[in-house]
Amino acid sequence: MESFLIGAATSTLGSVVSVALPPLIQLIDDVIHLDRNTQLLGTQLNRMKSLLGDITNRFQQDQRSAPDTVKNWLQRLHQSLDDAKLVVDRAQPHKRCLQCFLCRPTLSTQVREWNANFDRLFVDLQTDISILGNTELTAPSAPLLREALLQPVPPLGFVGSGIRDHQKRLQRWVENEDHQFRIIGVFGMGGIGKTSLLQAVHNAYRKGNLFEAVIWTVVSQNYSISGLQADIARQINFNLGSSSSVEIAKMELSACLREKKFLLILDDLWTELPLHEELGIPLDNDKGSRVLISTRSVDVLRRMGAADFSIEIKPLSRDEGWQLFCRGAFIAGTAPTEDIEKVATQIAEGCNGLPLAINVVAAAMRGKTSVNAWKLTFDQIKNKVRGFLASSRIDQDLFWRLKWSYDCLPDSVFKNCFLYCATFPEDKRFDVDNLVEMWIGEGLVNSSVTSYLMDLGLSHVDLLVDRCLFQSVYDDSGFRRIQVHDVVHDMAMSIAEKEEQCFFRARQNLQKFPAAEKGIHNCRRIAIGYNNISVLPPDFSCPNLLTLMLGYNESLREVPDGFLVNLTSLRVLDLSATKIESLPMSLWHLTQLEYLNLEKTLIKDVPDDICNLSQLQFLHLNTCKNLESLSPKIRELENLKTLELNDCCSLTGIPREISQLTSLNILLLYTSETMRNSVMEVEEVQSSVCSLKDLTNCSNLVHLEVHVKAGIEVAGIRAGIKVGIMESWLEMRNLTLTFDVEDHDVLEDLPQDMQSMRKLQRFGLENYHGRSLPNCICEFSQLERLLLYRCFQLSNLPPLEKLPNLRSLSFDYCTKLKELGVGTWESVTGFPMLESLTLEKLPVLESLASSSSDVVWNEQTLPKLHVLTIRDCPSLKGLPLGIDKLPNLETIEVEKDWWENNDVEISFKEKLHHLIVFIE
């Protein structure tokens, strides 16, 4: 009995000790390390203050109000800052007090827990801001350049004197008149910075007058001569003709370039390219033309005669690499603690001075505040498993640092979204919205919170841009596109084929469908577009296939009916820019299909069977020039969100049933001036044809482009859009209206009820013959782009300075517009966000300001203007005073005759000389 009681007591005591001892040990540890933890918490407080200041100053400098997500976080950070400061103040007198068990038994624990709270807080902040649109906080808006061939490079600026010396040296060679400098080379390993260096040289001469033409083209490993010829011809505004053979194009291109002083930049050359013999580049003209080449192999330069004047790009030094890493990894530009700095230095050194690796790894670490997180990263990179990479195109060390950044993406959704970039050719700049639609179609983007998944998909794009895996660029219309570094693209291909059962061979000169390739019948994604495939097999089994991309196989004329029969899981299908004339019956049995791209095909109709594709969300039919009819049964596609029918010149009418597609977000029905068969009436004329009024049922429209027929003429004015049509489009963000009127007609002004479109971001008017714009346009506080083209009767403008977020403003062929009023603002802020101003074919324009105004342009009224374009404005006699003071003005594009013969004083011209670019 006694032994039993002793045993029971011992067991009970053991249980009590086992429960009570760990908290007791933790409390003792908290007391012992109170001094250290209090100092760390003080450091966290300073970091918090710095972060708050940085966020607040960023929005003040940009003259923007913070979005709700940021405002909520600012409030949460302020509250946390106040609470933590109280803890620090209470802890300071007790940092060395060994009687804390008695005097403040919970204080030590509170200090430790607040340090952990800060770690969690910063992680939450990074996640919320990154995923829910982090570009509002961290990414400056890319300039909407009219001719944005290249973005300012590199985004973080050059690091180290070596790269600047290389740029100066290249430019000395380029400007040397000696004929021996006609071909110049740059070589170095992938990711070392060759492209960034050449982009800087390109931008230096694009704005100057040393060369008549500055041409940039990416060659890549699987180039085609005809493709390079077409790209070069496009950049010098030379029409080769669609039927030109390579040999004829070579002769025509050579004859054209022989008369010009040009700078041709060939980026990413893998093998010798006979410039004159194959491409048609004249190297013997006497005008001082230059060819600048980048390659990974010095042997390529030797074969092309550029070895004597070539530069090897070497890795950054240890200090330079650390400087670049700090810019990308730390909000304040420095490590928050010595412990983190110690580990971060080792991670940066492991990138071996490669700028691409440094930028990508630093971006993945941005916002991490725990020493343990940094140590874990270092161990992961150091202990990587070799042997994954099969391709010899990527350096192993570089690959593994990029691969680690991929592994750090939040989840498998983001990883698969990133890998999707490898479905496109490596040098392709692809449309952002189209990419997101394919993500949604394959089921990679889902949400129970919003039905408009494009916003969520675009936030995924923003995170990948923030991680330096994607790069944002803008085309000459201001539309955002994505490009991917060739090394990153190679990595995506390697991972996708190794881990995700993908087969990616876009632009690989394939001549036939790869049905015999090992493992292709088990693939989830197959991308073999931009090749020369002319025949598809009569049957093909691939039960797990989700995405099939066959676009831009321009020799493909038929899809056999049996080819699609066994692809029952298919969700994304791209047949764009092929020569197919009819669609196989088996297509209409792909009941899981959500994305179908038939753009630029030769199909003549979309039959009734379209209704079988009950899951279809995205249907692209742009530039189907033979398309004559669209089945009324399209109304049964209840899930359809995008329908694109731009430039379908044979289409006899838009079926009225389109107005029953209440889920529709994007509807594109634009036809050019010579393609008026699908012009839409304002109100019903034929019961079977859709009118603009019918579209009031589509209340979820976000993007609409439509060609509208003007109404009956009354008292010399043709009827325009009636009141009541636009008021239902509450979600509209992008609206382009083109009117079908004669040049001399006067059109009724737009109705005031269009003010209901408060979310409008882009607004275009073409052939609008109203005398003025409604004042309600100035209530579109989110409007970023306004384009007015062929508005022949327009003579008065509302106070456009009331548009606080306007970034791009374009007037083209507005023949009665005498003054813009830019500079007559009642508010001192002017146009705080305007980046691009384009003025073309304005024959009576006399002033960019107002005849009654003496307000000048300055850093307050136009603080962000990047590009000013003036073309064919003969009555404009000069430029506004103060234009030379604009802090961000990079380019003034003008005609040479106008610049030399206007009334601008010579001394003023000299001040602007470095900004002037002559245009034809």
Helices and strands as residue ranges (DSSP letters): H 2-32, H 34-61, H 68-91, G 92-94, H 100-103, H 107-131, G 134-136, H 161-175, G 179-181, E 183-187, H 194-206, E 213-218, H 225-235, H 246-257, E 262-269, I 275-279, E 290-295, H 298-303, G 307-309, E 310-312, H 318-329, H 338-349, H 355-365, H 371-382, H 396-407, H 412-419, G 420-423, E 430-431, H 432-442, H 453-466, E 471-474, E 480-483, H 486-499, E 502-504, G 520-522, E 525-527, E 547-549, G 561-563, E 572-574, G 585-589, E 595-597, E 605-606, G 608-612, E 618-620, E 629-630, G 632-636, E 642-644, G 656-660, E 666-669, E 680-681, G 693-697, E 703-709, E 713-714, E 717-718, G 726-728, E 734-740, E 746-747, G 752-756, E 762-766, G 775-779, E 785-789, G 800-802, E 808-812, E 836-840, E 867-871, G 883-885, E 891-895, H 896-901, H 906-912, G 913-915, E 916-919
